[in-house]
Amino acid sequence: MLIQLLFVLAFIIIGARLGGIGLGVMGGVGVSVLTFVFGLQPTAPPVDVMLMIAAVISAAACMQAAGGLDYLVKIAERLLRSHPQYITLLAPLVTYLFTFLAGTGHVAYSVLPVIAEVATETRIRPERPLGIAVIASQQAITASPISAATVALLGLLAGYDITLIDILKICIPATIAGVIAGSLVSMRVGKELVDDPEFQRRLKAGEIETKHYELSDIANKGKARASVLLFVSATVLIVFFGSIPSLRPSFGGVPLGMPSLIEMLMLSTAAIILLLTGTDGMKAVKGSVFSAGMQAVVAIFGIAWMGDTFINGNITTLVGSIEHVVNDMPWLFGLALFAMSILLYSQAATVRAIMPLGIALGLHPMLLIALFPTVNGYFFIPNYPTIVAAINFDRTGTTRIGKWVLNHSFMIPGIVATAVAICVGLLLIQL
């Protein structure tokens, strides 16, 4: 089993280094090796999870193509410029809301330059709002009812009478508490901007532009607004039907499953957006949301399939060797989720790869929900795209990677937000 585990970890590391769909295709290599070399029977690919993510991403991509995301960013810009002194608190709440609504953290790209600009103009150290804003966009993944990670967790816990509202009522307050705690800590990070030596150097060298940055107006606000309303309405319906199973159509006394419901609602929403706004479907395919989402689908396809095959083939040995330790100290399973998310760069892939082991170990479903935010660990190594983007958008040089790599601008807010979210989640499941 140990040799198999080393192969699995090697494929994950290689896939992460390849980037893009590399993680998914290396997972496919891993399944092949486990099957043909070690003789493990391959499990079924996570088809339902992949199709749910594809449906959600299709709707979000159509909203982006119709100008919906630009419309939301414009609203966020007005909010941040109206209250610049509170940007370290407002910026993460904005990126949290964006991710919560869209189901993907990549929507934060569009608002990061606004955050950097407003902070610089107000002479607030940009590292403070940018660091926690990126973390907030990750934390919201584990609270969004339509994110790939939440959908994956819901699918795994479906057999335990766990509804979507059971996940949301724990994870929404827990992650919001974590983000607020991270914001408060971030307010004290680093020197004041006017005292920062790197900012003073760039200022004297003329590297700080004085040109005012502002987003361009939305071409067609009516269409953009309509796309947002349609997408949000579909999200509300998913939460509504997911919370009250009796409202779903029943077949043979069994309510329609959430995977099918999510797929139908989101694909229908995508179609309605395209039809009502007159948006070209090819424009949706070319957007950043669709690209990032499809990468997640391929990643889950390969990695989750490999993880399921490895765990299923070694379940007796795995459970027997760590059952007592995990039952005595269940927080150790949270550390395993956190560590794997650092390697996988995907909350959804981490859930599908590792959560089945927690279920096999007999951990209570509500405990697994409370530990859910630990899958937000990919800020630990500062090479995720939103992290790199935030560093590049900060013209003052305060948002950076330190000399020792891990002492970067996102470490403190990330650790604080994740730790507080877990503590609040553990408290809530006791209540």
C-alpha positions in Angstrom: 0.0 0.0 0.0 2.8 2.4 0.8 4.3 2.1 -2.7 0.9 2.8 -4.2 0.5 5.9 -2.0 3.9 7.2 -3.1 2.9 6.8 -6.7 -0.4 8.6 -6.0 1.4 11.5 -4.4 3.9 11.6 -7.2 1.2 11.9 -9.8 -0.5 14.7 -7.8 2.7 16.7 -7.5 3.6 16.3 -11.2 0.0 17.2 -12.2 0.1 20.3 -10.0 3.4 21.4 -11.6 2.0 20.9 -15.1 -0.9 23.3 -14.3 -4.2 23.6 -16.2 -5.6 20.2 -16.9 -2.4 18.6 -15.8 -3.8 17.5 -12.5 -6.7 15.7 -14.1 -4.7 13.9 -16.8 -2.1 12.7 -14.3 -4.9 11.4 -12.2 -5.8 9.3 -15.3 -2.3 8.0 -15.4 -2.6 7.2 -11.7 -5.7 5.1 -12.3 -4.0 3.2 -15.1 -1.0 2.4 -12.9 -3.1 1.3 -9.9 -5.2 -0.9 -12.3 -2.5 -2.4 -14.6 0.5 -2.5 -12.2 -1.0 -3.0 -8.8 -4.2 -4.9 -9.8 -6.7 -2.6 -8.1 -10.2 -2.6 -9.5 -11.0 1.0 -10.8 -14.1 2.6 -9.3 -16.7 4.5 -11.3 -15.6 8.0 -12.3 -17.5 10.8 -10.3 -19.8 11.5 -13.2 -22.6 13.3 -11.3 -20.2 15.7 -9.6 -18.6 16.5 -13.0 -21.9 17.1 -14.7 -23.1 19.3 -11.8 -20.0 21.5 -12.0 -20.3 21.7 -15.8 -23.9 22.9 -15.5 -23.1 25.5 -12.9 -20.1 26.7 -14.8 -22.1 27.0 -18.0 -24.7 29.3 -16.3 -21.9 31.4 -14.7 -20.1 31.7 -18.0 -23.3 32.8 -19.7 -23.8 35.4 -17.0 -20.2 36.6 -17.5 -20.7 36.8 -21.3 -23.8 38.9 -20.8 -21.9 41.4 -18.7 -23.2 40.2 -15.4 -19.8 39.9 -13.7 -18.7 43.3 -15.0 -22.0 44.8 -13.6 -21.3 43.3 -10.1 -17.7 44.6 -10.2 -18.9 48.1 -11.1 -21.2 48.0 -8.0 -18.3 46.8 -5.9 -16.1 49.6 -7.2 -18.7 52.2 -6.1 -19.0 50.6 -2.7 -15.2 50.5 -2.1 -14.7 54.1 -3.4 -17.5 55.4 -1.2 -16.0 54.0 2.0 -12.2 53.7 1.3 -11.3 53.9 5.0 -13.0 50.6 5.6 -11.5 48.8 2.6 -9.7 46.1 4.6 -13.1 45.0 5.9 -15.2 45.7 2.8 -12.9 44.2 0.2 -12.9 40.6 1.6 -16.7 40.8 2.0 -17.0 41.8 -1.6 -14.8 39.0 -2.9 -16.6 36.6 -0.6 -20.0 37.6 -2.0 -18.7 37.3 -5.6 -17.5 33.7 -5.0 -20.6 32.8 -3.0 -22.8 33.9 -5.9 -20.7 32.5 -8.8 -19.4 29.4 -7.2 -15.8 30.0 -8.3 -13.0 32.1 -6.7 -11.7 33.1 -10.1 -14.3 35.9 -10.3 -12.1 37.8 -7.8 -9.7 38.7 -10.6 -11.9 41.5 -11.8 -12.2 43.3 -8.4 -8.5 42.9 -7.3 -7.2 45.9 -9.3 -10.0 48.1 -7.8 -9.0 47.1 -4.3 -5.3 47.8 -4.9 -6.1 51.2 -6.5 -8.5 52.4 -3.7 -6.1 51.3 -1.0 -3.2 53.1 -2.6 -5.2 56.3 -3.2 -6.3 56.2 0.5 -2.7 55.5 1.6 -3.8 52.2 3.2 -1.2 49.5 2.8 -2.7 47.5 -0.1 -1.3 44.2 1.3 -3.9 44.4 4.0 -7.1 44.3 1.9 -5.6 42.3 -0.9 -4.3 39.5 1.3 -7.6 38.9 3.1 -9.6 39.5 -0.1 -7.9 36.6 -1.9 -8.4 34.4 1.2 -12.1 35.4 1.4 -12.6 34.4 -2.2 -11.3 30.9 -1.3 -13.3 30.6 2.0 -16.5 31.4 0.2 -16.1 28.3 -2.0 -16.9 26.1 1.1 -20.1 28.2 1.7 -21.4 28.6 -1.8 -24.4 26.4 -2.5 -23.3 26.0 -6.2 -19.5 25.6 -5.8 -17.9 22.4 -7.1 -16.7 21.6 -3.6 -20.1 22.0 -1.9 -21.8 20.0 -4.6 -19.1 17.2 -4.2 -19.6 17.2 -0.4 -23.4 17.1 -0.7 -23.1 14.1 -3.1 -20.9 12.2 -0.7 -23.2 12.8 2.3 -26.4 12.2 0.4 -26.8 8.8 2.0 -26.7 10.3 5.5 -29.9 12.4 5.3 -27.8 15.5 5.0 -29.4 18.3 3.0 -27.9 21.4 1.4 -29.1 23.6 4.2 -27.4 21.4 6.7 -24.1 22.3 5.0 -24.9 26.0 4.5 -26.1 26.7 8.0 -22.7 25.6 9.4 -20.3 26.7 6.7 -21.8 30.2 5.9 -21.5 31.6 9.4 -18.2 29.8 10.1 -16.5 31.1 7.0 -17.9 34.6 7.4 -16.6 34.6 11.0 -13.2 33.5 9.7 -13.1 36.2 7.0 -14.0 38.9 9.5 -11.3 37.6 12.0 -8.8 37.6 9.1 -9.8 41.2 8.2 -9.3 42.4 11.8 -5.9 40.8 12.0 -4.9 42.2 8.5 -5.5 45.7 9.7 -2.4 45.4 11.8 -0.2 43.6 9.2 3.0 45.5 8.2 4.0 49.1 8.4 1.7 51.9 7.4 2.1 52.6 3.7 3.8 55.9 4.1 6.4 54.3 6.3 7.1 51.3 4.0 10.6 51.5 2.5 9.7 49.7 -0.7 6.8 52.1 -1.3 9.0 55.1 -0.6 11.6 53.8 -3.0 9.1 53.3 -5.8 7.6 56.7 -5.1 10.9 58.4 -5.4 11.8 56.4 -8.5 8.5 57.5 -10.2 7.3 53.9 -10.4 3.9 54.7 -8.7 1.5 55.9 -11.4 -0.7 58.9 -10.5 -3.2 58.1 -13.2 -6.6 57.3 -11.7 -7.8 53.7 -12.4 -11.5 53.2 -13.0 -13.5 50.5 -14.6 -15.2 51.2 -17.9 -19.0 51.5 -18.0 -21.1 48.5 -18.8 -22.2 48.4 -22.5 -25.7 47.1 -21.8 -26.7 47.4 -18.1 -30.2 46.0 -18.8 -28.8 42.7 -20.1 -26.1 42.5 -17.5 -28.6 43.1 -14.7 -31.0 40.5 -16.1 -28.3 37.9 -16.3 -27.3 38.5 -12.6 -31.0 38.2 -11.5 -31.5 35.0 -13.4 -28.4 33.4 -12.1 -29.1 34.4 -8.5 -32.7 33.2 -8.8 -31.4 29.8 -9.9 -29.1 29.7 -7.0 -32.0 30.5 -4.6 -34.1 27.8 -6.1 -31.3 25.2 -5.6 -31.1 26.1 -2.0 -34.9 26.1 -1.6 -35.4 22.7 -3.2 -32.2 21.3 -1.6 -33.5 22.3 1.9 -37.1 20.9 1.4 -36.9 17.6 -0.4 -40.7 17.2 -0.3 -41.0 20.0 -2.8 -39.1 18.1 -5.5 -40.9 15.8 -7.9 -41.0 12.2 -6.6 -40.7 9.0 -8.6 -41.6 5.8 -6.8 -41.8 7.7 -3.5 -38.2 9.0 -3.9 -37.6 12.7 -4.4 -35.6 13.8 -7.5 -31.9 13.8 -6.6 -30.1 17.0 -6.1 -27.5 16.3 -8.9 -30.3 16.1 -11.5 -32.1 19.1 -10.1 -28.9 21.3 -10.1 -28.1 20.2 -13.6 -31.6 21.0 -14.9 -31.9 24.4 -13.2 -28.4 25.6 -14.2 -28.5 24.4 -17.8 -32.0 26.0 -18.2 -30.7 29.2 -16.6 -27.8 29.3 -19.1 -30.2 28.9 -22.0 -32.6 31.6 -20.7 -29.7 34.1 -20.2 -28.5 33.5 -23.8 -32.0 33.8 -25.2 -33.2 36.8 -23.3 -29.9 38.8 -23.6 -29.1 37.8 -27.1 -25.6 36.7 -26.0 -23.5 34.6 -28.3 -22.9 31.2 -26.7 -19.3 31.1 -28.0 -18.5 34.2 -26.0 -19.4 32.3 -22.9 -17.0 29.5 -23.8 -14.1 32.0 -24.3 -14.6 33.7 -20.8 -12.3 33.1 -17.8 -15.1 31.5 -15.7 -15.7 28.7 -18.3 -12.0 28.0 -18.7 -11.4 27.8 -14.9 -14.5 25.7 -14.4 -13.7 23.1 -17.1 -10.2 22.8 -15.6 -11.9 21.9 -12.3 -14.0 19.3 -14.1 -11.0 17.6 -15.6 -9.1 17.8 -12.3 -12.0 16.1 -10.5 -12.3 13.5 -13.2 -8.8 12.3 -12.9 -7.8 13.0 -9.3 -11.1 11.9 -7.7 -11.1 8.7 -9.8 -7.5 8.0 -8.7 -8.3 8.7 -5.1 -11.4 6.6 -5.0 -9.6 3.7 -6.7 -6.7 3.9 -4.2 -9.0 4.2 -1.1 -11.4 1.5 -2.2 -8.6 -0.9 -3.0 -6.9 -0.4 0.4 -9.9 0.5 2.6 -9.4 -2.4 5.1 -5.7 -1.5 5.7 -6.4 2.2 5.8 -9.2 2.0 8.3 -7.4 -0.5 10.4 -4.3 1.5 10.7 -5.7 5.0 11.5 -9.2 4.4 12.8 -8.3 4.7 16.5 -6.1 7.7 16.0 -8.6 9.7 14.0 -11.5 8.7 16.3 -9.5 9.9 19.3 -8.3 13.1 17.6 -10.7 13.8 14.7 -9.0 17.2 14.0 -6.2 15.2 12.5 -8.4 14.4 9.6 -8.8 18.2 9.1 -5.0 18.4 8.9 -5.0 15.7 6.2 -7.6 17.7 4.2 -5.6 20.9 4.6 -2.4 19.2 3.5 -4.0 17.6 0.5 -5.6 20.9 -0.6 -2.1 22.4 -0.7 -1.0 19.7 -3.2 -4.2 19.6 -5.2 -5.0 23.3 -5.6 -8.7 22.5 -5.7 -11.2 22.3 -2.9 -13.5 20.1 -5.0 -10.8 17.7 -5.9 -9.7 17.5 -2.3 -13.2 16.7 -1.1 -13.7 14.0 -3.7 -10.2 12.5 -3.1 -10.1 12.5 0.8 -13.6 12.9 2.2 -14.6 9.3 1.3 -11.8 8.2 3.7 -13.4 10.2 6.5 -16.7 8.5 5.7 -15.1 5.1 5.7 -13.5 5.9 9.1 -16.9 6.5 10.6 -16.5 10.2 11.3 -19.9 11.9 11.9 -21.2 13.7 8.8 -21.7 16.9 10.8 -18.0 16.8 11.9 -17.0 16.4 8.2 -19.1 19.5 7.4 -17.4 21.5 10.3 -14.0 20.4 8.9 -15.0 21.3 5.3 -13.2 24.8 5.3 -9.9 23.0 5.9 -9.8 22.3 2.1 -9.0 26.0 1.6 -5.3 25.4 2.2 -3.9 26.2 -1.3 -2.9 29.7 -0.2 -0.1 28.0 1.8 2.3 27.9 -1.2 1.9 31.3 -2.9 1.6 30.3 -6.5 -2.1 30.1 -7.1 -3.3 32.4 -9.9 -5.4 34.8 -7.7 -2.4 35.1 -5.3 -0.1 35.9 -8.2 -2.6 38.4 -9.6 -3.0 40.2 -6.3 0.8 40.6 -6.0 1.0 42.0 -9.6 -1.9 44.5 -9.1 -0.2 46.0 -6.0 2.0 48.8 -7.5 3.3 49.8 -4.1 5.2 46.4 -3.6 3.7 45.7 -0.2 1.9 42.5 -1.3 4.7 40.1 -1.9 6.4 36.7 -1.4 8.9 36.9 1.4 12.5 35.8 1.3 11.6 32.4 2.8 8.7 31.9 0.4 6.2 30.9 3.1 6.4 34.3 4.8 4.1 35.8 2.2 1.2 38.3 2.4 -1.5 35.7 2.4 -0.2 33.4 5.2 -1.4 35.2 8.3 -4.9 36.0 7.0 -5.2 32.5 5.5 -4.3 30.7 8.7 -6.5 33.0 10.9 -9.5 32.7 8.6 -9.3 28.9 8.3 -8.6 28.3 12.0 -11.5 30.6 13.1 -13.9 29.0 10.5 -13.1 25.5 11.8 -13.5 26.6 15.5 -16.9 28.2 14.7 -18.0 25.2 12.7 -17.1 22.8 15.5 -19.0 25.0 17.9 -22.1 25.2 15.7 -22.4 21.5 15.2 -22.5 21.2 19.0 -25.4 23.5 19.1 
